[in-house]
């Protein structure tokens, strides 16, 4: 697997690349980095060029500059797709990563071949009741106020049950590497973001993949996406929660592969 760094307006953005074929770009959630896609990288690189970035402020990428915005995340993701150099990409975004993928489509639709939105939001403001957003913001404030040795970036409700044992070392390693400034910036952005205006404008094939027992972005959010995006297809993975790519990696890969196989050639 090759690791590449692309500079974008003073930010060094790292991404890993493996496989051959059409580009499949994987956009991770908050409190994570590109490692969260390990099972999908292994499963799908046989027929796709699988690209997993570390967003600015995470993994091997440099810190967030002051006043970094959601549009800046989208600009950096666009630079990664352009650097890969294989044309418009199939873009997969989970949770916060789906919000970034939507913002990429807002600003750079020419770089998006398809959208695969996983257990995500049109921003918290756009997808959740105001009282739920307020409760989450208060939880973020408490998390960030903790002493450094007590900082815990693990959000509640990520899994329907216990995290899969095989991924615990990876999850622990990612949690140790979370930068509090990045986590706070992401989640406060989510609280203020409403992308509902964008959903009816999406004109690329769109797959929605949701855990049946997702407590963070419940199925009602998925149905709202399906109703707003013309032609969107919803696949519900039984018995799993918010991190559906880790709780049901085989079913997840089948859903993605089946969707992409069903597309007409460019």
VOTORSE-735889 format. One line per 5 residues: their letters; for each residue x, y, z of N, C-alpha, C. Coordinates in nm, 3 decimals. Layout:
<sites>
A> X Y Z X Y Z X Y Z ~ ... .
</sites>
This chain:
<sites>
XXXXX> 0.085 -0.119 0.000 0.000 0.000 0.000 0.088 0.124 0.000 ~ 0.067 0.213 -0.096 0.146 0.334 -0.106 0.081 0.446 -0.025 ~ 0.164 0.523 0.045 0.117 0.640 0.119 0.170 0.765 0.051 ~ 0.082 0.860 0.029 0.114 0.982 -0.045 0.073 1.101 0.040 ~ 0.146 1.211 0.028 0.108 1.336 0.094 0.094 1.444 -0.011 .
XXXXX> -0.018 1.515 -0.008 -0.042 1.624 -0.102 -0.059 1.754 -0.024 ~ 0.015 1.860 -0.059 -0.001 1.988 0.010 -0.121 2.065 -0.046 ~ -0.201 2.118 0.045 -0.318 2.196 0.006 -0.321 2.323 0.091 ~ -0.278 2.433 0.032 -0.281 2.562 0.100 -0.221 2.556 0.240 ~ -0.102 2.498 0.249 -0.030 2.492 0.375 -0.063 2.373 0.462 .
XXXXX> -0.155 2.288 0.420 -0.191 2.168 0.495 -0.139 2.047 0.419 ~ -0.067 1.958 0.488 -0.020 1.834 0.426 -0.124 1.726 0.453 ~ -0.184 1.675 0.347 -0.291 1.576 0.358 -0.237 1.440 0.311 ~ -0.242 1.341 0.400 -0.190 1.208 0.370 -0.303 1.116 0.327 ~ -0.271 1.029 0.232 -0.367 0.926 0.195 -0.293 0.799 0.155 .
XXXXX> -0.360 0.686 0.175 -0.307 0.557 0.133 -0.381 0.514 0.007 ~ -0.310 0.442 -0.077 -0.365 0.400 -0.206 -0.322 0.257 -0.233 ~ -0.419 0.174 -0.273 -0.388 0.035 -0.303 -0.486 -0.016 -0.408 ~ -0.440 -0.109 -0.492 -0.527 -0.169 -0.592 -0.523 -0.098 -0.726 ~ -0.606 -0.150 -0.819 -0.614 -0.094 -0.953 -0.760 -0.093 -0.996 .
XXXXX> -0.794 0.002 -1.080 -0.930 0.014 -1.127 -0.988 0.150 -1.093 ~ -1.119 0.166 -1.106 -1.182 0.295 -1.077 -1.154 0.340 -0.934 ~ -1.140 0.469 -0.911 -1.107 0.517 -0.777 -1.226 0.509 -0.681 ~ -1.201 0.452 -0.564 -1.298 0.442 -0.456 -1.236 0.511 -0.336 ~ -1.289 0.628 -0.301 -1.229 0.714 -0.198 -1.309 0.700 -0.070 .
XXXXX> -1.242 0.663 0.040 -1.305 0.634 0.168 -1.278 0.748 0.266 ~ -1.384 0.803 0.322 -1.375 0.924 0.406 -1.422 0.887 0.547 ~ -1.330 0.890 0.642 -1.357 0.839 0.776 -1.439 0.935 0.862 ~ -1.483 0.883 0.975 -1.563 0.962 1.068 -1.477 1.039 1.168 ~ -1.545 1.113 1.256 -1.476 1.190 1.360 -1.413 1.095 1.461 .
XXXXX> -1.298 1.136 1.515 -1.230 1.053 1.613 -1.167 0.930 1.551 ~ -1.141 0.934 1.422 -1.084 0.820 1.351 -0.984 0.871 1.248 ~ -0.931 0.779 1.170 -0.846 0.813 1.056 -0.861 0.702 0.953 ~ -0.776 0.701 0.853 -0.794 0.607 0.744 -0.787 0.461 0.784 ~ -0.733 0.432 0.903 -0.723 0.293 0.947 -0.860 0.229 0.966 .
XXXXX> -0.964 0.309 0.989 -1.095 0.250 1.013 -1.149 0.174 0.892 ~ -1.087 0.195 0.776 -1.132 0.130 0.654 -1.051 0.006 0.620 ~ -0.975 -0.048 0.713 -0.889 -0.163 0.682 -0.966 -0.279 0.619 ~ -1.082 -0.319 0.672 -1.151 -0.432 0.607 -1.198 -0.401 0.466 ~ -1.239 -0.277 0.440 -1.285 -0.242 0.305 -1.168 -0.232 0.209 .
XXXXX> -1.056 -0.184 0.257 -0.937 -0.179 0.171 -0.898 -0.319 0.127 ~ -0.900 -0.414 0.221 -0.865 -0.551 0.187 -0.967 -0.615 0.092 ~ -1.095 -0.583 0.115 -1.201 -0.651 0.040 -1.220 -0.597 -0.101 ~ -1.192 -0.468 -0.123 -1.234 -0.404 -0.247 -1.118 -0.365 -0.340 ~ -0.996 -0.382 -0.295 -0.883 -0.339 -0.377 -0.854 -0.436 -0.491 .
XXXXX> -0.931 -0.547 -0.499 -0.911 -0.638 -0.611 -0.960 -0.580 -0.743 ~ -1.058 -0.485 -0.737 -1.107 -0.427 -0.862 -1.124 -0.276 -0.857 ~ -1.079 -0.214 -0.749 -1.086 -0.068 -0.737 -0.952 -0.015 -0.686 ~ -0.920 0.107 -0.725 -0.811 0.179 -0.662 -0.869 0.239 -0.534 ~ -0.838 0.178 -0.420 -0.897 0.219 -0.293 -0.807 0.323 -0.228 .
XXXXX> -0.867 0.438 -0.199 -0.795 0.552 -0.142 -0.858 0.584 -0.008 ~ -0.779 0.581 0.099 -0.829 0.617 0.231 -0.745 0.732 0.285 ~ -0.809 0.846 0.302 -0.732 0.961 0.348 -0.730 0.968 0.500 ~ -0.630 1.042 0.551 -0.630 1.094 0.687 -0.664 1.242 0.673 ~ -0.784 1.278 0.719 -0.824 1.417 0.699 -0.730 1.512 0.771 .
XXXXX> -0.726 1.640 0.733 -0.646 1.737 0.806 -0.677 1.730 0.956 ~ -0.569 1.723 1.036 -0.586 1.714 1.180 -0.596 1.573 1.232 ~ -0.577 1.471 1.145 -0.589 1.331 1.188 -0.480 1.247 1.123 ~ -0.448 1.136 1.188 -0.353 1.041 1.132 -0.220 1.105 1.096 ~ -0.178 1.081 0.972 -0.048 1.131 0.927 -0.055 1.270 0.866 .
XXXXX> -0.173 1.330 0.863 -0.188 1.465 0.808 -0.153 1.569 0.913 ~ -0.125 1.690 0.865 -0.086 1.797 0.958 -0.206 1.853 1.031 ~ -0.179 1.935 1.133 -0.284 1.990 1.218 -0.377 2.082 1.140 ~ -0.497 2.100 1.196 -0.590 2.197 1.139 -0.539 2.339 1.158 ~ -0.541 2.420 1.054 -0.513 2.562 1.073 -0.628 2.628 1.150 .
XXXXX> -0.604 2.747 1.205 -0.713 2.820 1.271 -0.825 2.850 1.170 ~ -0.947 2.849 1.218 -1.064 2.887 1.139 -1.087 2.796 1.019 ~ -1.044 2.672 1.027 -1.068 2.575 0.921 -1.218 2.546 0.914 ~ -1.271 2.537 0.792 -1.415 2.522 0.774 -1.447 2.389 0.706 ~ -1.576 2.357 0.702 -1.620 2.237 0.631 -1.583 2.247 0.483 .
XXXXX> -1.595 2.364 0.425 -1.554 2.382 0.285 -1.406 2.357 0.267 ~ -1.324 2.388 0.369 -1.181 2.359 0.361 -1.155 2.209 0.361 ~ -1.229 2.134 0.444 -1.217 1.988 0.438 -1.250 1.938 0.297 ~ -1.358 1.991 0.240 -1.398 1.950 0.105 -1.290 1.985 0.003 ~ -1.229 2.100 0.018 -1.123 2.141 -0.074 -1.004 2.045 -0.065 .
XXXXX> -0.970 2.003 0.056 -0.858 1.910 0.073 -0.892 1.772 0.014 ~ -1.017 1.728 0.032 -1.057 1.601 -0.026 -1.055 1.609 -0.179 ~ -1.096 1.721 -0.234 -1.089 1.740 -0.378 -0.944 1.730 -0.427 ~ -0.852 1.786 -0.352 -0.711 1.781 -0.391 -0.659 1.637 -0.392 ~ -0.706 1.555 -0.298 -0.666 1.414 -0.296 -0.717 1.344 -0.422 .
XXXXX> -0.843 1.364 -0.457 -0.899 1.299 -0.577 -0.825 1.344 -0.702 ~ -0.794 1.473 -0.709 -0.719 1.522 -0.824 -0.578 1.464 -0.827 ~ -0.517 1.446 -0.709 -0.383 1.391 -0.704 -0.381 1.244 -0.746 ~ -0.484 1.169 -0.713 -0.493 1.030 -0.756 -0.493 1.022 -0.909 ~ -0.562 1.116 -0.973 -0.550 1.134 -1.117 -0.624 1.033 -1.202 .
XXXXX> -0.730 0.971 -1.147 -0.805 0.871 -1.224 -0.946 0.919 -1.259 ~ -0.968 1.047 -1.247 -1.099 1.101 -1.282 -1.195 1.101 -1.166 ~ -1.323 1.125 -1.195 -1.423 1.130 -1.087 -1.423 1.000 -1.007 ~ -1.446 1.013 -0.876 -1.433 0.900 -0.785 -1.567 0.856 -0.729 ~ -1.575 0.729 -0.695 -1.680 0.680 -0.608 -1.640 0.721 -0.466 .
XXXXX> -1.721 0.802 -0.401 -1.684 0.860 -0.272 -1.772 0.801 -0.163 ~ -1.708 0.737 -0.065 -1.775 0.673 0.047 -1.746 0.754 0.173 ~ -1.850 0.798 0.242 -1.830 0.873 0.365 -1.917 0.820 0.477 ~ -1.856 0.792 0.591 -1.928 0.740 0.708 -1.937 0.847 0.815 ~ -2.056 0.871 0.867 -2.082 0.966 0.976 -2.033 1.105 0.935 .
XXXXX> -1.944 1.164 1.012 -1.886 1.294 0.975 -1.826 1.288 0.834 ~ -1.770 1.174 0.797 -1.713 1.162 0.663 -1.817 1.176 0.553 ~ -1.942 1.134 0.580 -2.048 1.156 0.483 -2.082 1.302 0.468 ~ -2.077 1.376 0.578 -2.100 1.520 0.572 -1.992 1.589 0.489 ~ -1.867 1.545 0.506 -1.757 1.598 0.424 -1.779 1.562 0.277 .
XXXXX> -1.822 1.437 0.251 -1.846 1.395 0.113 -1.956 1.479 0.049 ~ -2.061 1.509 0.123 -2.166 1.596 0.070 -2.112 1.734 0.039 ~ -2.027 1.786 0.126 -1.972 1.919 0.101 -1.879 1.917 -0.020 ~ -1.808 1.806 -0.039 -1.729 1.790 -0.162 -1.820 1.800 -0.283 ~ -1.933 1.733 -0.279 -2.025 1.738 -0.393 -2.079 1.880 -0.415 .
XXXXX> -2.102 1.952 -0.308 -2.151 2.090 -0.323 -2.052 2.176 -0.401 ~ -1.925 2.161 -0.370 -1.824 2.250 -0.428 -1.754 2.192 -0.551 ~ -1.749 2.058 -0.560 -1.674 1.995 -0.669 -1.752 1.876 -0.725 ~ -1.872 1.896 -0.775 -1.950 1.782 -0.825 -1.883 1.708 -0.940 ~ -1.797 1.778 -1.013 -1.730 1.714 -1.127 -1.632 1.605 -1.084 .
XXXXX> -1.597 1.601 -0.956 -1.503 1.501 -0.905 -1.572 1.379 -0.847 ~ -1.706 1.379 -0.845 -1.782 1.274 -0.779 -1.856 1.191 -0.883 ~ -1.819 1.064 -0.896 -1.888 0.971 -0.986 -2.014 0.916 -0.920 ~ -2.001 0.873 -0.795 -2.115 0.829 -0.715 -2.091 0.870 -0.570 ~ -2.200 0.871 -0.492 -2.191 0.892 -0.348 -2.240 0.767 -0.277 .
XXXXX> -2.164 0.723 -0.179 -2.205 0.614 -0.091 -2.201 0.670 0.050 ~ -2.317 0.698 0.103 -2.331 0.768 0.231 -2.369 0.667 0.338 ~ -2.289 0.661 0.444 -2.299 0.553 0.542 -2.327 0.611 0.680 ~ -2.442 0.577 0.739 -2.470 0.614 0.878 -2.430 0.760 0.904 ~ -2.480 0.848 0.822 -2.429 0.985 0.822 -2.538 1.086 0.854 .
XXXXX> -2.509 1.211 0.828 -2.598 1.323 0.856 -2.583 1.429 0.747 ~ -2.689 1.507 0.728 -2.677 1.632 0.654 -2.639 1.741 0.754 ~ -2.532 1.714 0.829 -2.501 1.792 0.948 -2.597 1.752 1.061 ~ -2.553 1.767 1.184 -2.645 1.740 1.296 -2.766 1.832 1.289 ~ -2.740 1.958 1.258 -2.851 2.054 1.251 -2.951 2.014 1.143 .
XXXXX> -2.902 1.955 1.035 -2.989 1.918 0.925 -3.060 1.786 0.943 ~ -3.016 1.704 1.040 -3.070 1.567 1.051 -3.127 1.531 1.187 ~ -3.097 1.608 1.290 -3.138 1.570 1.425 -3.225 1.679 1.488 ~ -3.310 1.641 1.584 -3.390 1.741 1.655 -3.301 1.838 1.733 ~ -3.345 1.963 1.748 -3.261 2.063 1.817 -3.219 2.020 1.956 .
XXXXX> -3.306 1.952 2.029 -3.269 1.912 2.165 -3.160 1.806 2.165 ~ -3.159 1.721 2.063 -3.053 1.621 2.052 -2.920 1.688 2.017 ~ -2.925 1.785 1.927 -2.802 1.859 1.893 -2.748 1.928 2.016 ~ -2.835 1.991 2.094 -2.790 2.061 2.215 -2.725 1.964 2.314 ~ -2.785 1.846 2.330 -2.728 1.748 2.421 -2.591 1.701 2.373 .
XXXXX> -2.577 1.682 2.243 -2.447 1.638 2.191 -2.341 1.746 2.208 ~ -2.378 1.870 2.184 -2.282 1.979 2.201 -2.235 1.986 2.345 ~ -2.326 1.969 2.439 -2.288 1.970 2.580 -2.193 1.853 2.610 ~ -2.219 1.738 2.551 -2.129 1.625 2.569 -1.990 1.652 2.513 ~ -1.984 1.718 2.399 -1.854 1.754 2.341 -1.780 1.851 2.433 .
XXXXX> -1.852 1.947 2.488 -1.786 2.042 2.580 -1.727 1.970 2.700 ~ -1.802 1.874 2.756 -1.751 1.799 2.870 -1.628 1.718 2.830 ~ -1.632 1.657 2.714 -1.520 1.577 2.667 -1.394 1.663 2.654 ~ -1.409 1.782 2.596 -1.294 1.868 2.572 -1.242 1.933 2.700 ~ -1.327 1.942 2.803 -1.287 2.003 2.929 -1.208 1.907 3.017 .
XXXXX> -1.203 1.780 2.981 -1.132 1.681 3.062 -0.982 1.709 3.061 ~ -0.916 1.667 3.168 -0.771 1.677 3.171 -0.711 1.590 3.060 ~ -0.595 1.628 3.008 -0.539 1.553 2.894 -0.530 1.403 2.918 ~ -0.493 1.363 3.040 -0.479 1.220 3.065 -0.615 1.149 3.076 ~ -0.723 1.227 3.088 -0.857 1.169 3.097 -0.939 1.189 2.969 .
XXXXX> -0.879 1.249 2.869 -0.952 1.274 2.744 -0.990 1.142 2.679 ~ -1.117 1.125 2.648 -1.168 1.003 2.585 -1.253 1.043 2.466 ~ -1.204 1.018 2.344 -1.278 1.061 2.224 -1.388 0.964 2.181 ~ -1.410 0.857 2.257 -1.509 0.756 2.216 -1.650 0.811 2.236 ~ -1.724 0.825 2.128 -1.860 0.876 2.135 -1.956 0.763 2.173 .
XXXXX> -2.064 0.796 2.243 -2.159 0.691 2.280 -2.237 0.639 2.160 ~ -2.277 0.513 2.167 -2.366 0.457 2.066 -2.305 0.422 1.933 ~ -2.174 0.399 1.929 -2.110 0.370 1.800 -2.141 0.229 1.751 ~ -2.160 0.136 1.844 -2.184 -0.003 1.808 -2.315 -0.050 1.869 ~ -2.378 -0.145 1.802 -2.503 -0.200 1.854 -2.477 -0.283 1.979 .
XXXXX> -2.361 -0.345 1.987 -2.320 -0.421 2.104 -2.177 -0.385 2.137 ~ -2.098 -0.483 2.178 -1.957 -0.459 2.201 -1.885 -0.443 2.067 ~ -1.781 -0.361 2.063 -1.704 -0.351 1.939 -1.647 -0.489 1.902 ~ -1.640 -0.518 1.773 -1.582 -0.647 1.731 -1.440 -0.664 1.785 ~ -1.415 -0.778 1.848 -1.287 -0.800 1.914 -1.169 -0.786 1.818 .
XXXXX> -1.188 -0.828 1.692 -1.076 -0.825 1.599 -1.031 -0.684 1.566 ~ -1.119 -0.585 1.588 -1.084 -0.447 1.557 -1.048 -0.364 1.679 ~ -1.049 -0.425 1.798 -1.018 -0.348 1.919 -0.878 -0.287 1.915 ~ -0.774 -0.359 1.873 -0.642 -0.294 1.869 -0.641 -0.172 1.777 ~ -0.705 -0.183 1.662 -0.710 -0.069 1.570 -0.789 0.047 1.630 .
XXXXX> -0.903 0.019 1.692 -0.984 0.124 1.753 -0.908 0.191 1.866 ~ -0.837 0.113 1.948 -0.759 0.172 2.057 -0.647 0.259 2.004 ~ -0.581 0.214 1.899 -0.471 0.293 1.841 -0.523 0.424 1.784 ~ -0.636 0.421 1.714 -0.692 0.545 1.661 -0.732 0.640 1.774 ~ -0.792 0.585 1.880 -0.835 0.671 1.991 -0.716 0.739 2.057 .
XXXXX> -0.605 0.668 2.070 -0.485 0.729 2.131 -0.432 0.843 2.046 ~ -0.455 0.837 1.916 -0.398 0.937 1.825 -0.490 1.055 1.798 ~ -0.611 1.053 1.853 -0.704 1.164 1.828 -0.650 1.293 1.887 ~ -0.660 1.399 1.811 -0.619 1.532 1.858 -0.744 1.607 1.905 ~ -0.748 1.647 2.031 -0.870 1.710 2.083 -0.916 1.830 2.001 .
XXXXX> -0.822 1.910 1.950 -0.861 2.028 1.872 -0.936 1.986 1.746 ~ -0.891 1.878 1.682 -0.961 1.830 1.563 -1.100 1.780 1.598 ~ -1.108 1.700 1.703 -1.236 1.642 1.744 -1.337 1.752 1.775 ~ -1.293 1.852 1.850 -1.384 1.961 1.882 -1.428 2.038 1.760 ~ -1.334 2.067 1.670 -1.369 2.143 1.550 -1.470 2.067 1.465 .
XXXXX> -1.447 1.937 1.446 -1.539 1.856 1.365 -1.680 1.858 1.424 ~ -1.690 1.829 1.552 -1.822 1.810 1.612 -1.897 1.942 1.626 ~ -1.827 2.050 1.653 -1.896 2.179 1.657 -1.941 2.221 1.516 ~ -1.862 2.186 1.414 -1.907 2.210 1.276 -2.034 2.131 1.247 ~ -2.036 2.005 1.289 -2.153 1.922 1.267 -2.277 1.984 1.330 .
XXXXX> -2.260 2.040 1.447 -2.374 2.097 1.518 -2.433 2.217 1.445 ~ -2.352 2.285 1.366 -2.398 2.406 1.297 -2.431 2.382 1.150 ~ -2.413 2.259 1.102 -2.427 2.233 0.959 -2.565 2.178 0.926 ~ -2.624 2.233 0.821 -2.751 2.185 0.766 -2.735 2.181 0.614 ~ -2.725 2.059 0.560 -2.705 2.041 0.416 -2.833 1.995 0.345 .
XXXXX> -2.947 2.012 0.411 -3.072 1.963 0.351 -3.101 2.028 0.216 ~ -3.054 2.151 0.197 -3.076 2.216 0.069 -3.003 2.146 -0.045 ~ -2.894 2.077 -0.012 -2.811 2.012 -0.113 -2.870 1.880 -0.162 ~ -2.939 1.809 -0.075 -2.980 1.672 -0.107 -3.063 1.663 -0.234 ~ -3.162 1.750 -0.257 -3.239 1.739 -0.381 -3.159 1.773 -0.507 .
XXXXX> -3.042 1.835 -0.490 -2.960 1.874 -0.604 -2.863 1.764 -0.647 ~ -2.855 1.656 -0.570 -2.760 1.549 -0.602 -2.807 1.476 -0.728 ~ -2.720 1.468 -0.826 -2.756 1.412 -0.956 -2.666 1.297 -0.996 ~ -2.596 1.237 -0.899 -2.515 1.119 -0.926 -2.579 1.000 -0.856 ~ -2.555 0.878 -0.903 -2.608 0.761 -0.833 -2.564 0.761 -0.687 .
XXXXX> -2.658 0.733 -0.599 -2.631 0.743 -0.455 -2.680 0.617 -0.384 ~ -2.591 0.560 -0.305 -2.624 0.446 -0.219 -2.619 0.491 -0.074 ~ -2.719 0.454 0.002 -2.723 0.478 0.146 -2.706 0.343 0.215 ~ -2.607 0.333 0.303 -2.583 0.210 0.378 -2.598 0.245 0.526 ~ -2.688 0.177 0.594 -2.720 0.212 0.733 -2.727 0.088 0.820 .
XXXXX> -2.676 0.100 0.942 -2.697 -0.004 1.041 -2.839 0.003 1.096 ~ -2.903 -0.112 1.101 -3.041 -0.117 1.149 -3.055 -0.061 1.290 ~ -2.953 -0.078 1.372 -2.960 -0.036 1.512 -2.872 0.085 1.539 ~ -2.851 0.167 1.438 -2.771 0.289 1.455 -2.841 0.382 1.553 ~ -2.778 0.407 1.667 -2.835 0.496 1.768 -2.792 0.640 1.748 .
XXXXX> -2.687 0.663 1.673 -2.639 0.800 1.654 -2.707 0.868 1.535 ~ -2.722 0.794 1.426 -2.795 0.846 1.310 -2.904 0.743 1.277 ~ -3.018 0.754 1.345 -3.120 0.650 1.332 -3.174 0.636 1.190 ~ -3.244 0.525 1.169 -3.294 0.495 1.035 -3.384 0.605 0.980 ~ -3.449 0.681 1.066 -3.529 0.793 1.017 -3.446 0.892 0.937 .
XXXXX> -3.320 0.909 0.975 -3.230 0.997 0.898 -3.205 0.937 0.761 ~ -3.182 0.806 0.757 -3.160 0.740 0.628 -3.280 0.755 0.536 ~ -3.398 0.740 0.592 -3.519 0.752 0.509 -3.535 0.895 0.458 ~ -3.498 0.993 0.539 -3.505 1.132 0.493 -3.409 1.155 0.376 ~ -3.289 1.096 0.383 -3.195 1.104 0.271 -3.256 1.038 0.147 .
XXXXX> -3.311 0.919 0.165 -3.369 0.846 0.051 -3.481 0.926 -0.015 ~ -3.562 0.990 0.066 -3.674 1.067 0.010 -3.627 1.195 -0.059 ~ -3.514 1.250 -0.016 -3.468 1.379 -0.069 -3.380 1.365 -0.192 ~ -3.308 1.252 -0.204 -3.213 1.234 -0.315 -3.279 1.147 -0.422 ~ -3.296 1.201 -0.538 -3.364 1.129 -0.646 -3.292 0.998 -0.678 .
XXXXX> -3.366 0.888 -0.674 -3.311 0.759 -0.712 -3.221 0.693 -0.610 ~ -3.208 0.753 -0.492 -3.119 0.694 -0.392 -3.169 0.557 -0.349 ~ -3.074 0.467 -0.331 -3.105 0.330 -0.287 -3.058 0.314 -0.143 ~ -3.141 0.255 -0.058 -3.108 0.234 0.083 -3.088 0.085 0.109 ~ -2.973 0.051 0.166 -2.945 -0.084 0.212 -2.929 -0.079 0.364 .
XXXXX> -3.011 -0.155 0.435 -3.006 -0.160 0.581 -2.937 -0.289 0.622 ~ -2.833 -0.277 0.703 -2.758 -0.393 0.750 -2.815 -0.437 0.885 ~ -2.870 -0.556 0.893 -2.942 -0.598 1.014 -2.851 -0.611 1.135 ~ -2.901 -0.567 1.251 -2.838 -0.595 1.378 -2.713 -0.518 1.411 ~ -2.677 -0.418 1.329 -2.553 -0.344 1.354 -2.583 -0.196 1.375 .
XXXXX> -2.482 -0.125 1.428 -2.501 0.013 1.465 -2.431 0.111 1.372 ~ -2.378 0.217 1.432 -2.326 0.330 1.357 -2.201 0.296 1.276 ~ -2.115 0.214 1.334 -1.991 0.175 1.264 -2.017 0.047 1.185 ~ -2.108 0.057 1.091 -2.152 -0.062 1.019 -2.041 -0.124 0.937 ~ -1.944 -0.048 0.894 -1.835 -0.104 0.814 -1.748 -0.198 0.896 .
XXXXX> -1.747 -0.181 1.030 -1.669 -0.269 1.116 -1.755 -0.379 1.178 ~ -1.881 -0.352 1.203 -1.967 -0.454 1.261 -2.011 -0.558 1.158 ~ -2.023 -0.519 1.032 -2.066 -0.612 0.927 -1.982 -0.588 0.802 ~ -1.850 -0.610 0.809 -1.764 -0.574 0.695 -1.795 -0.652 0.568 ~ -1.832 -0.779 0.580 -1.861 -0.857 0.460 -1.987 -0.806 0.391 .
XXXXX> -2.093 -0.784 0.470 -2.218 -0.733 0.413 -2.197 -0.594 0.357 ~ -2.116 -0.514 0.424 -2.087 -0.379 0.376 -2.020 -0.385 0.239 ~ -1.918 -0.469 0.228 -1.846 -0.480 0.100 -1.939 -0.531 -0.010 ~ -2.026 -0.626 0.022 -2.120 -0.675 -0.080 -2.213 -0.565 -0.127 ~ -2.260 -0.481 -0.034 -2.351 -0.373 -0.072 -2.281 -0.274 -0.164 .
XXXXX> -2.157 -0.237 -0.131 -2.082 -0.142 -0.213 -2.051 -0.201 -0.349 ~ -2.002 -0.323 -0.350 -1.964 -0.386 -0.476 -2.087 -0.406 -0.566 ~ -2.198 -0.451 -0.507 -2.318 -0.471 -0.586 -2.370 -0.342 -0.647 ~ -2.365 -0.235 -0.569 -2.409 -0.105 -0.620 -2.321 -0.060 -0.736 ~ -2.191 -0.072 -0.721 -2.100 -0.025 -0.825 -2.106 -0.113 -0.948 .
XXXXX> -2.130 -0.242 -0.931 -2.143 -0.330 -1.047 -2.269 -0.296 -1.126 ~ -2.368 -0.240 -1.061 -2.493 -0.211 -1.129 -2.493 -0.082 -1.208 ~ -2.383 -0.006 -1.202 -2.377 0.120 -1.273 -2.349 0.099 -1.421 ~ -2.400 0.188 -1.501 -2.363 0.188 -1.642 -2.220 0.240 -1.658 ~ -2.143 0.187 -1.752 -2.007 0.237 -1.771 -2.008 0.385 -1.807 .
X> -1.901 0.454 -1.766 -1.885 0.594 -1.803 -1.872 0.608 -1.955 .
</sites>
